[in-house]
Amino acid sequence: MHRAIAATTLAAFLIAPGAGLQAADQPPFVINAVLSTTGPAAFTGQAQARSLQLVEEAVNRQGGIKGRPIKFVVADDQSSPQVALQLITRLIDQQASVVIGPSVAGTCSAAMPLVSQRGPMLWCMSPALAPPAGSYVFSSGPTLDAAGMALVRFMREHGWTRLAAISSTDGSGQAFDHAIAFALAQPENTNVQMLLYEHMNPSDISVAGQVARIKAANPQAILTLATGTPWATIMHGISDAGIDVPIGGGHGNASYEELSHYKAFMPRELYFPGLASVAPNSVGRGPIQQAQDAFFAAFQRAGLKPDIPLTTAWDPAMIIVSALRTLGTSASAQQIRDYVLNLHGWTGVEGVYDFSDGLQRGVTVRAIVIDRWDKDKETFAAVSRPGGYLR
């Protein structure tokens, strides 16, 4: 059976009359999450945890799930694949039906084989994961291949066709490597040249040698493909070398807290393949914009500005809530998975979701908008149309 949810569902859900009503006085229904709230990926995991709190507040203002409040319970995997595996194993023993997380590619990759065929349903927050079609594993946002395509397209349309890149050797970096190779293989990028591709170990405290070689190659722009602390090491090295060219970053670093923390060595021109919900007015008027208006209002009430880590958890959590409101809180992992796989036309803040393509994420490159980080104003500005095309 195919389920279609009206395009205005999310917007109406967040701003409908009666928003001040509380869920009935019942024990909350727990939705488990495994996120990296400490360790190298803490900037990302902490933001995702905060986003889940906002979803919890929004859902409970509207009466929860069939009158029952929800509560997201977050377990910290310490940015460690081994710890993530232990936590997921514990949740399997507890017969959890659905888990949000883990936060990044390495921890998601560790957990995926454990749940892929039998559940619980796992919604990884990293777009770097490539879950098997029809499995119990889903991934947040468009593929990294789509992000790489949008970023390289944006640079090419700017005339920056002589590129260099440096990535980490962990799961995130390897996924970025594939994304850039995918982008460069597209016919539209035949005139884009990758002058030099360097790598660094996530535990490295300096990339001076790699950056010196990049500087000697004299690229028009540099792609920096790592997440969290390794990315900071790369950016510090570029700053120390006095390189002043446009920089493209992996969108896992498009965090207000992280970028503010690293402000001293951020470049003048820093671009991310961002999600459509990071900057207001990034899409034209219509159902997506309506959903985003309600989304931005929810963040404004909390005194927050959404960035990519804050955004990635929003639509997946809302889709899971939608499933539970339809199926009931006793729904099995299989029922929730099948509900999601049969969603067509569900409109969220990233776009209109359709899971029929087998990619287990629901949105495509059209959900990506290139965002520029203004380090003086400490804000993002959308500088492309959806897909990375120049405005």
SULWO-V373722 format. One record per backbone hydrogen bond with DSSP energy under -0.5 kcal/mol. NH is the residue of the N-H (numbers start at 0). CO is the residue of the C=O. If there is no record, write none. Layout:
# SULWO-V373722
nh=(NH:NH)
co=(CO:CO)
This chain:
# SULWO-V373722
nh=(2:4:8:9:11:12:13:14:15:18:20:22:23:25:28:29:30:31:31:32:33:34:34:36:41:44:44:45:46:47:48:49:50:51:52:53:54:55:56:57:58:59:60:61:61:62:62:63:64:65:66:67:68:70:72:72:73:74:76:76:79:83:84:85:86:87:88:89:90:91:92:93:94:95:98:99:100:101:107:108:109:110:111:112:113:114:114:115:118:120:121:122:123:123:124:128:134:135:137:138:139:143:146:147:148:149:150:151:152:153:154:155:156:157:158:158:159:160:162:162:163:164:165:166:167:168:173:174:175:176:177:178:179:180:181:182:183:184:185:188:189:191:192:194:194:195:197:199:203:210:211:212:213:214:215:216:217:217:218:219:220:221:222:223:223:224:224:225:228:229:231:232:233:234:235:236:237:238:239:240:241:242:245:246:247:248:249:252:253:254:258:259:260:261:262:264:265:269:270:271:272:273:273:275:277:281:289:290:291:292:293:294:295:296:297:298:299:300:301:302:303:307:310:311:312:313:314:315:316:317:318:319:320:321:322:323:324:325:326:327:330:335:336:337:338:339:340:341:342:343:344:345:346:346:347:347:352:352:353:354:357:366:367:368:370:371:372:373:373:374:377:378:380:382:383:384:386:386:387:387:390)
co=(341:343:5:346:7:8:9:10:11:15:17:59:66:23:68:27:70:29:97:72:99:32:74:34:38:35:40:41:42:43:44:45:46:47:48:49:50:51:52:53:54:55:56:57:58:20:59:58:67:63:62:64:23:28:30:70:71:32:34:74:76:79:80:81:82:83:84:85:86:87:88:89:91:90:120:31:122:33:103:104:105:106:107:108:110:110:111:111:114:96:135:98:121:137:101:125:131:115:121:359:123:126:142:143:144:145:146:147:148:149:150:151:152:153:154:155:154:158:160:192:220:195:222:197:224:199:169:170:171:172:173:174:175:176:177:178:179:180:182:185:186:188:160:162:192:162:164:166:200:206:207:208:209:210:211:212:213:214:213:161:161:245:163:221:247:165:222:223:39:226:227:228:229:230:231:232:233:234:235:236:238:237:219:268:221:270:223:249:250:252:254:255:256:257:259:261:262:267:246:370:248:271:368:366:274:278:285:286:287:288:289:290:291:292:293:294:295:296:297:299:298:253:306:307:308:310:310:311:312:313:314:315:316:317:318:319:320:321:322:323:327:331:332:333:334:335:336:337:339:2:352:352:5:344:345:350:345:350:361:342:354:363:364:273:271:380:269:371:378:372:373:373:371:369:369:388:364:367:367:384:382)
